[in-house]
């Protein structure tokens, strides 16, 4: 009997689909059971699962952890000696001592490969669907398969080429992987338009991904090179695709930097491609609460919505800000660093705030923290009925005399891993509309935005030998755009090192740092507790579970060197 697959029967940890499968919702329809469903409904049922794994990939302990905690930007010690221990996985990640059984590496791998499997399945269904929407959905499925392939190439050094769901994937590495992803994106570019984003892949998203692919192609072709060969033809393509996006009038740099990460950022014109997490789509992430203190409660409506004393920025990364703006404090010099929302930080008498107007500060949080005061599970109020705002202490840690005062130093020593160590990041807004305020974030998670397009173009210009002034114009265009407050001052010169620093300022906490560090030759450096200089750590180990699942095909899935 003819069958039409709407969703995957099962998705597997490895694209080989031989073992280690995780059972998902099933909905396999034969001719009798599709009675009453239109081709359009079938097409929509096929494309939805292709995007559904994105929130899991971008979960704070998955892709974010691999891209940030492995770098000079973020660190997550054993808080108080026990919290966030997780068998040492975050220490290993930061020190470049990963092993193939690491759960965050395995979960990231599983989610990406499962998403790829779903794209392959959707392509099979959509290829014969007669509805007018099917051609666009088919292009999107191919585009998402290419995006997921970019993730496996960047993180693990390989791509699974799979056209027939019943066949074993071909594994591609190096230039073959780059060319395959490029061909997939180029094939769908004419079919897409720019009306369905940012939560779905569009023509502009394809241009941006192609720019990103060409910019990193030198790394992907020769992963362990002493120096990377950035070919002029690749840099030309970066500029070409970035030009296309910049010339598209619907994309505009956001005047407010932190509006890019607000609850209602889905309509922000700077976003090109993002994880759609609006409440009607059951969006879920913990990006807003991951770094905050357990005694910071950002939403008056939720007495249980607090932080978790997770990762902090490293002193090394913080010092890059200080050194750039000395003698001016970075909070006064650059609106990307910090945004004050609570008046009590500069006006001690401003201790009563309307619940509807209460918003915690954003950006990099330092020193003594103020906020809602919870006692016996209830927020205290002023006699006027407004919310009482005051100095915070570690009540949730049973240390009511210990102030929530973030310090610069954060490391793996006992003193350096206390609950208050390390400056914290409040970049994504706590959701005011979700059902819990904590576990469910309604903001879209940014994958690609216009500022990145300008800075990728600037980098490509420098790497191909253009006059530095042309790259400097792109960088200063981004800096000058944040006019909702005083913009950062224009730079007077630009080099690759300064551009690397600028990318850190613009994209901190956005899961770009590891890829940037590898491309700029910084990943073998030393910071905080990390001294490992092994070039083989530029990519992560293939999870042991995936290799075991492929064991009946000897030599098929080979562990990356150094693991």
C-alpha positions as CSV (number, residue, x, y, z in Angstrom):
1,X,0.0,0.0,0.0
2,X,1.2,3.5,-0.8
3,X,2.2,5.4,2.3
4,X,2.8,9.1,2.9
5,X,5.1,10.1,5.7
6,X,4.1,13.2,7.6
7,X,6.6,12.8,10.5
8,X,9.6,10.6,11.0
9,X,8.9,7.2,12.5
10,X,12.0,7.6,14.6
11,X,15.1,9.7,14.5
12,X,18.5,8.4,15.4
13,X,21.5,9.7,17.1
14,X,23.5,8.9,14.0
15,X,22.4,9.6,10.4
16,X,23.2,5.9,9.7
17,X,19.8,5.1,11.3
18,X,21.1,1.8,12.5
19,X,20.9,2.0,16.3
20,X,20.4,4.4,19.2
21,X,17.0,5.7,17.9
22,X,14.9,8.0,20.0
23,X,11.2,7.4,19.5
24,X,9.2,10.5,18.5
25,X,5.6,11.3,17.8
26,X,4.5,9.1,15.0
27,X,2.0,9.9,12.3
28,X,2.5,7.7,9.3
29,X,-0.6,7.8,7.1
30,X,-1.6,5.4,4.4
31,X,-4.2,6.1,1.6
32,X,-7.1,5.4,3.9
33,X,-6.0,7.4,6.8
34,X,-5.2,10.5,4.7
35,X,-8.9,10.9,3.8
36,X,-9.9,14.4,4.5
37,X,-6.4,15.8,4.5
38,X,-5.4,18.1,1.7
39,X,-2.0,18.1,0.0
40,X,-1.4,21.5,1.7
41,X,-2.0,20.0,5.1
42,X,0.3,17.1,4.3
43,X,3.0,19.5,3.1
44,X,2.7,21.6,6.3
45,X,2.9,18.4,8.4
46,X,6.1,17.5,6.6
47,X,7.9,20.8,7.0
48,X,7.1,21.5,10.7
49,X,9.4,18.8,12.2
50,X,12.3,20.1,10.1
51,X,12.4,23.2,12.3
52,X,11.2,21.6,15.5
53,X,14.6,20.5,16.7
54,X,16.1,24.0,16.5
55,X,15.1,25.0,20.1
56,X,16.8,21.8,21.4
57,X,19.9,22.4,19.5
58,X,20.1,26.0,20.8
59,X,19.3,24.9,24.4
60,X,21.7,26.6,26.9
61,X,23.5,23.4,27.7
62,X,23.9,22.2,24.1
63,X,25.1,24.4,21.2
64,X,25.5,27.5,23.4
65,X,27.7,25.6,25.9
66,X,30.0,24.2,23.1
67,X,30.3,27.5,21.4
68,X,30.8,29.7,24.5
69,X,32.0,27.8,27.5
70,X,34.9,26.3,25.4
71,X,36.2,29.8,24.8
72,X,37.8,32.8,26.5
73,X,34.3,34.4,26.9
74,X,32.4,32.1,29.3
75,X,33.2,29.9,32.2
76,X,31.1,27.6,34.4
77,X,32.8,26.3,37.6
78,X,31.3,24.1,40.3
79,X,29.2,26.8,42.0
80,X,29.7,26.5,45.8
81,X,31.7,23.4,45.2
82,X,28.8,21.3,44.0
83,X,26.3,23.1,41.8
84,X,26.8,22.7,38.0
85,X,29.3,19.9,38.7
86,X,27.7,17.6,36.1
87,X,30.6,15.2,36.4
88,X,33.0,17.9,35.3
89,X,31.7,18.4,31.8
90,X,31.9,22.2,31.9
91,X,35.4,22.1,33.3
92,X,36.5,19.8,30.6
93,X,34.8,21.9,28.0
94,X,36.5,25.1,29.2
95,X,39.9,23.4,29.5
96,X,39.6,21.6,26.1
97,X,39.7,18.2,27.7
98,X,36.5,16.8,26.3
99,X,36.0,13.1,26.0
100,X,33.6,11.2,23.7
101,X,31.2,10.4,26.4
102,X,30.5,14.1,27.3
103,X,26.7,14.5,27.6
104,X,26.6,18.1,26.2
105,X,28.6,17.0,23.2
106,X,26.4,13.9,22.7
107,X,23.1,15.9,23.1
108,X,24.2,18.5,20.6
109,X,25.2,15.8,18.1
110,X,21.9,13.9,18.6
111,X,19.7,16.9,18.1
112,X,21.5,18.1,15.0
113,X,21.6,14.7,13.4
114,X,18.0,14.0,14.3
115,X,17.0,17.4,12.7
116,X,19.0,16.4,9.6
117,X,17.1,13.1,9.5
118,X,13.8,15.0,9.7
119,X,14.8,17.2,6.8
120,X,15.7,14.1,4.6
121,X,12.3,12.6,5.4
122,X,10.5,15.8,4.6
123,X,12.3,16.1,1.3
124,X,11.0,12.7,0.3
125,X,7.4,13.6,1.1
126,X,7.5,17.1,-0.4
127,X,9.1,16.0,-3.7
128,X,5.9,14.4,-4.9
129,X,3.4,16.7,-3.1
130,X,1.1,18.6,-5.6
131,X,0.2,21.6,-3.4
132,X,1.4,25.0,-4.5
133,X,3.3,25.4,-1.2
134,X,5.3,22.2,-1.6
135,X,8.0,23.7,-3.8
136,X,8.8,26.3,-1.2
137,X,8.7,23.8,1.7
138,X,10.9,21.5,-0.3
139,X,13.5,24.3,-0.7
140,X,13.3,25.1,3.0
141,X,13.8,21.5,3.9
142,X,16.9,21.3,1.7
143,X,18.1,24.6,3.2
144,X,17.7,23.5,6.7
145,X,19.5,20.3,5.9
146,X,22.4,22.4,4.6
147,X,22.3,24.5,7.8
148,X,22.4,21.5,10.0
149,X,25.3,20.2,7.9
150,X,27.1,23.4,8.5
151,X,26.8,22.8,12.2
152,X,28.2,19.3,12.1
153,X,31.0,20.5,9.8
154,X,31.9,23.3,12.2
155,X,31.6,21.3,15.4
156,X,32.6,17.8,14.4
157,X,34.5,18.2,11.1
158,X,32.1,16.1,8.9
159,X,28.9,16.2,7.0
160,X,26.4,13.4,6.3
161,X,25.3,13.4,2.7
162,X,22.0,11.6,2.5
163,X,19.5,11.8,-0.3
164,X,17.7,8.4,0.1
165,X,16.2,7.9,3.6
166,X,16.7,4.1,3.2
167,X,20.4,4.4,2.3
168,X,23.4,4.8,4.5
169,X,24.8,8.4,4.5
170,X,28.0,9.3,2.8
171,X,30.4,11.0,5.1
172,X,32.1,14.1,3.7
173,X,35.0,16.1,5.1
174,X,37.1,19.0,4.1
175,X,36.6,20.6,0.7
176,X,34.0,18.0,-0.3
177,X,31.8,19.0,2.6
178,X,32.1,22.7,1.8
179,X,31.2,22.1,-1.8
180,X,28.3,19.9,-0.9
181,X,26.8,22.5,1.4
182,X,27.4,25.2,-1.1
183,X,25.6,23.3,-3.9
184,X,22.6,22.7,-1.7
185,X,22.2,26.3,-0.8
186,X,22.8,27.5,-4.3
187,X,20.1,25.1,-5.6
188,X,17.4,26.5,-3.4
189,X,18.3,30.2,-3.5
190,X,16.2,31.0,-6.6
191,X,13.1,29.4,-5.1
192,X,13.1,31.3,-1.8
193,X,12.0,34.8,-1.1
194,X,12.3,37.1,1.9
195,X,8.7,37.2,3.1
196,X,8.7,34.2,5.6
197,X,11.6,35.1,8.0
198,X,13.2,35.2,10.4
199,X,11.8,32.0,11.8
200,X,12.1,30.2,8.5
201,X,14.9,30.0,6.0
202,X,14.7,32.7,3.3
203,X,16.7,33.9,0.4
204,X,18.6,36.4,2.6
205,X,19.3,33.6,5.1
206,X,20.8,31.5,2.3
207,X,23.0,34.5,1.3
208,X,24.1,34.9,4.9
209,X,24.9,31.2,5.4
210,X,26.8,31.2,2.1
211,X,28.8,34.2,3.3
212,X,29.5,32.4,6.6
213,X,30.5,29.2,4.8
214,X,32.9,31.0,2.5
215,X,34.4,33.0,5.4
216,X,35.1,29.8,7.3
217,X,36.0,27.6,4.2
218,X,39.7,27.9,4.9
219,X,39.2,26.4,8.3
220,X,36.9,23.6,7.1
221,X,39.3,22.6,4.2
222,X,42.4,22.3,6.4
223,X,41.2,21.9,10.0
224,X,44.6,21.6,11.7
225,X,46.6,24.1,9.6
226,X,49.2,26.2,11.3
227,X,47.8,29.1,9.3
228,X,44.6,29.2,7.3
229,X,44.6,30.0,3.5
230,X,41.8,32.5,3.0
231,X,41.4,32.4,-0.7
232,X,40.5,35.6,-2.5
233,X,37.7,33.8,-4.4
234,X,36.1,32.9,-1.1
235,X,36.4,36.4,0.3
236,X,35.0,37.8,-3.0
237,X,31.9,35.6,-2.4
238,X,31.6,36.8,1.2
239,X,31.5,40.3,0.0
240,X,29.1,39.5,-2.8
241,X,26.5,37.8,-0.6
242,X,26.8,40.4,2.1
243,X,26.3,43.1,-0.5
244,X,23.0,41.4,-1.5
245,X,21.7,41.5,2.1
246,X,22.8,45.0,2.8
247,X,21.1,46.2,-0.4
248,X,17.8,44.6,0.7
249,X,15.9,47.4,2.3
250,X,13.8,45.3,4.7
251,X,16.9,44.7,6.9
252,X,17.9,47.5,9.1
253,X,20.3,47.8,12.0
254,X,18.4,48.0,15.3
255,X,18.7,51.5,17.0
256,X,18.5,49.7,20.3
257,X,21.1,46.9,20.8
258,X,19.1,45.1,23.5
259,X,15.9,45.2,21.6
260,X,17.5,42.5,19.5
261,X,17.1,40.2,22.4
262,X,13.8,41.4,23.8
263,X,10.7,39.3,24.3
264,X,9.1,40.7,21.1
265,X,12.2,40.6,18.9
266,X,10.5,38.5,16.1
267,X,9.7,41.7,14.1
268,X,13.1,43.3,14.7
269,X,14.3,44.3,11.2
270,X,17.9,43.4,12.0
271,X,17.1,39.7,12.4
272,X,17.6,37.6,9.2
273,X,17.4,34.0,10.6
274,X,16.4,33.0,14.1
275,X,14.9,30.2,16.2
276,X,11.2,31.1,16.3
277,X,10.2,30.9,19.9
278,X,7.0,32.9,20.1
279,X,4.5,31.6,22.6
280,X,2.1,30.3,20.1
281,X,4.8,28.1,18.8
282,X,5.6,26.7,22.2
283,X,9.0,28.3,22.3
284,X,11.3,27.1,25.0
285,X,14.8,28.1,26.2
286,X,16.6,29.2,29.3
287,X,19.0,31.7,27.8
288,X,17.6,34.5,30.0
289,X,18.0,32.8,33.3
290,X,21.2,30.7,32.8
291,X,23.8,33.2,34.0
292,X,21.8,35.1,36.7
293,X,21.9,34.6,40.4
294,X,19.4,32.3,42.1
295,X,18.3,35.4,44.1
296,X,17.5,37.5,41.1
297,X,13.8,37.4,40.2
298,X,13.2,39.3,37.0
299,X,9.4,39.1,36.9
300,X,7.0,40.2,39.7
301,X,4.3,37.7,38.4
302,X,6.5,34.7,39.1
303,X,8.0,34.1,42.6
304,X,9.7,31.0,41.3
305,X,11.3,32.5,38.2
306,X,14.9,33.1,39.2
307,X,18.4,32.6,37.9
308,X,20.6,29.6,38.4
309,X,24.1,31.0,39.1
310,X,25.4,29.4,35.9
311,X,28.2,30.7,33.6
312,X,30.0,34.0,34.0
313,X,32.1,35.9,31.5
314,X,35.8,35.4,32.1
315,X,38.1,38.1,33.5
316,X,40.0,37.8,30.2
317,X,36.9,38.8,28.2
318,X,35.9,41.5,30.6
319,X,39.5,43.0,30.4
320,X,39.1,43.2,26.6
321,X,36.3,45.8,27.2
322,X,38.2,47.6,29.9
323,X,41.4,47.9,27.8
324,X,39.5,49.1,24.8
325,X,37.9,52.1,26.6
326,X,40.3,53.0,29.5
327,X,40.0,55.4,31.3
328,X,36.3,55.4,30.6
329,X,34.2,52.6,32.1
330,X,32.8,50.4,29.3
331,X,29.3,50.8,30.6
332,X,29.6,54.5,29.8
333,X,31.3,54.1,26.5
334,X,29.5,51.3,24.7
335,X,25.7,50.7,24.8
336,X,26.3,47.0,24.0
337,X,28.0,46.5,27.3
338,X,25.2,47.5,29.7
339,X,21.7,49.0,30.0
340,X,20.4,50.2,33.3
341,X,16.7,49.7,33.8
342,X,16.5,50.0,37.6
343,X,16.9,53.5,39.0
344,X,18.2,52.3,42.4
345,X,21.6,51.7,41.0
346,X,22.2,55.4,40.6
347,X,19.5,56.7,42.9
348,X,19.4,54.8,46.2
349,X,16.0,56.3,47.0
350,X,14.4,54.7,44.0
351,X,13.3,51.6,45.9
352,X,9.6,51.3,45.0
353,X,8.7,50.3,41.4
354,X,5.4,49.6,39.7
355,X,5.2,45.9,38.9
356,X,4.4,46.6,35.2
357,X,7.5,48.8,35.0
358,X,10.0,46.5,36.7
359,X,12.8,45.3,34.4
360,X,16.2,44.0,35.5
361,X,19.3,45.6,34.0
362,X,20.7,44.1,30.8
363,X,24.1,43.3,29.4
364,X,27.1,42.5,31.6
365,X,26.2,42.7,35.3
366,X,28.9,43.7,37.8
367,X,29.0,44.3,41.6
368,X,26.2,44.5,44.0
369,X,22.8,43.5,42.5
370,X,19.5,45.0,43.4
371,X,16.0,43.6,42.7
372,X,12.8,42.1,44.0
373,X,13.1,40.8,47.6
374,X,11.5,37.4,48.2
375,X,10.8,36.3,51.8
376,X,8.9,33.1,52.6
377,X,8.0,32.7,48.9
378,X,6.4,36.2,48.6
379,X,7.8,39.4,47.1
380,X,7.9,42.3,49.6
381,X,6.0,45.5,48.7
382,X,6.2,49.1,49.6
383,X,3.3,50.7,51.6
384,X,2.1,52.2,48.3
385,X,1.6,48.7,46.9
386,X,4.6,49.0,44.5
387,X,7.3,46.3,44.4
388,X,10.1,46.8,47.0
389,X,13.5,46.9,45.3
390,X,16.6,46.5,47.4
391,X,20.0,45.0,47.9
392,X,20.0,41.2,47.2
393,X,21.4,38.5,49.4
394,X,21.8,34.7,48.8
395,X,18.6,33.7,50.6
396,X,18.0,30.8,48.2
397,X,21.4,29.5,49.1
398,X,20.7,29.7,52.9
399,X,23.2,32.5,53.1
400,X,21.1,35.5,54.0
401,X,24.1,37.6,55.0
402,X,26.1,37.0,51.8
403,X,25.3,39.8,49.3
404,X,24.7,39.0,45.6
405,X,27.8,40.9,44.6
406,X,29.4,39.8,41.4
407,X,33.1,39.8,41.3
408,X,35.4,39.9,38.3
409,X,37.4,36.8,39.1
410,X,35.9,33.4,38.3
411,X,37.9,30.2,38.1
412,X,37.9,26.6,39.3
413,X,39.4,27.3,42.7
414,X,37.2,27.2,45.8
415,X,37.2,31.0,46.1
416,X,36.8,31.5,42.4
417,X,33.8,29.3,42.0
418,X,31.6,30.7,44.8
419,X,28.1,31.6,43.9
420,X,28.9,35.3,43.4
421,X,32.1,35.0,41.3
422,X,32.2,36.3,37.8
423,X,30.3,39.1,36.1
424,X,27.1,37.8,34.6
425,X,25.2,38.2,31.4
426,X,21.6,39.3,31.1
427,X,21.3,39.6,27.3
428,X,18.0,37.9,26.4
429,X,15.0,39.3,28.2
430,X,13.1,37.2,30.7
431,X,9.8,36.5,29.1
432,X,6.8,38.3,30.6
433,X,4.3,36.3,28.7
434,X,5.3,32.7,29.1
435,X,3.6,30.2,31.4
436,X,6.6,30.1,33.8
437,X,8.7,33.1,33.2
438,X,11.8,30.9,33.6
439,X,11.9,27.8,31.4
440,X,10.0,29.2,28.5
441,X,11.5,32.2,26.6
442,X,9.4,33.9,23.9
443,X,12.2,35.8,22.3
444,X,13.7,34.4,19.0
445,X,17.2,33.2,19.4
446,X,19.4,35.0,16.9
447,X,21.2,32.8,14.3
448,X,22.0,35.5,11.8
449,X,21.5,39.3,11.9
450,X,22.5,42.3,9.9
451,X,25.4,43.4,12.1
452,X,27.1,40.1,11.4
453,X,26.7,40.7,7.7
454,X,28.5,44.1,8.0
455,X,31.3,42.6,10.1
456,X,31.7,39.5,7.8
457,X,32.1,41.9,4.9
458,X,34.6,43.9,6.8
459,X,36.6,40.8,7.6
460,X,36.5,39.5,4.0
461,X,37.8,42.9,2.8
462,X,40.7,42.8,5.2
463,X,41.6,39.2,4.3
464,X,41.6,39.9,0.6
465,X,43.8,43.0,1.0
466,X,41.3,45.8,0.4
467,X,42.2,49.2,1.9
468,X,41.5,49.0,5.6
469,X,39.3,52.1,5.4
470,X,36.6,50.2,3.5
471,X,36.4,47.6,6.3
472,X,36.5,50.4,8.9
473,X,33.4,51.9,7.4
474,X,31.5,48.7,7.8
475,X,32.6,48.4,11.5
476,X,31.7,52.0,12.3
477,X,28.3,51.7,10.5
478,X,27.4,49.0,13.1
479,X,28.8,51.0,16.0
480,X,27.0,54.2,15.0
481,X,23.6,52.5,14.5
482,X,22.7,52.1,18.2
483,X,21.2,55.5,18.4
484,X,18.6,54.7,21.1
485,X,21.4,55.6,23.4
486,X,24.8,57.2,22.9
487,X,26.5,55.0,20.3
488,X,29.9,53.6,20.8
489,X,32.6,56.0,19.4
490,X,33.9,55.4,15.9
491,X,37.1,53.5,15.6
492,X,40.0,55.3,13.9
493,X,41.7,52.1,12.6
494,X,40.9,48.5,12.0
495,X,43.1,45.3,11.9
496,X,42.1,41.7,12.1
497,X,42.9,41.7,15.8
498,X,40.7,44.7,16.4
499,X,38.0,43.2,14.3
500,X,38.1,40.0,16.4
501,X,37.7,42.2,19.5
502,X,34.8,44.0,17.9
503,X,33.1,40.7,17.1
504,X,33.4,39.9,20.7
505,X,31.7,43.1,21.7
506,X,28.9,42.8,19.2
507,X,28.2,39.0,19.5
508,X,29.0,38.0,23.0
509,X,26.7,35.2,24.3
510,X,25.4,34.5,20.8
511,X,27.2,31.2,20.2
512,X,29.7,32.6,17.7
513,X,32.9,32.8,19.9
514,X,34.4,29.4,19.3
515,X,34.0,29.6,15.5
516,X,35.5,33.1,15.6
517,X,38.4,32.1,17.8
518,X,39.4,29.2,15.5
519,X,39.2,31.3,12.4
520,X,41.2,34.1,13.9
521,X,43.9,31.7,15.2
522,X,43.0,32.4,18.9
523,X,41.6,29.0,20.0
524,X,45.0,27.6,21.1
525,X,45.5,30.6,23.4
526,X,45.4,30.5,27.2
527,X,42.7,32.0,29.5
528,X,41.5,31.5,33.1
529,X,42.1,27.8,33.7
530,X,42.7,26.8,30.1
531,X,46.3,26.1,28.9
532,X,45.7,23.3,26.3
533,X,47.2,24.3,23.0
534,X,46.3,21.1,21.1
535,X,45.1,22.1,17.5
536,X,43.0,18.8,17.4
537,X,40.7,20.4,20.0
538,X,39.4,22.8,17.3
539,X,36.6,20.3,16.8
540,X,34.8,18.1,19.3
541,X,34.8,14.3,19.6
542,X,32.2,12.3,17.8
543,X,30.1,10.8,20.6
544,X,30.9,7.2,21.5
545,X,27.2,6.3,21.2
546,X,27.2,7.3,17.6
547,X,30.4,5.3,16.8
548,X,29.0,2.3,18.6
549,X,25.8,2.6,16.6
550,X,27.8,2.4,13.4
551,X,30.0,-0.5,14.6
552,X,28.4,-2.9,12.1
553,X,30.0,-0.8,9.3
554,X,33.8,-1.1,10.1
555,X,35.6,2.2,9.3
556,X,32.5,4.1,8.5
557,X,32.4,6.6,11.4
558,X,35.9,7.2,12.6
559,X,36.7,9.2,15.8
560,X,38.3,12.6,15.3
561,X,42.1,12.8,15.9
562,X,43.1,13.4,19.5
563,X,40.1,11.7,21.1
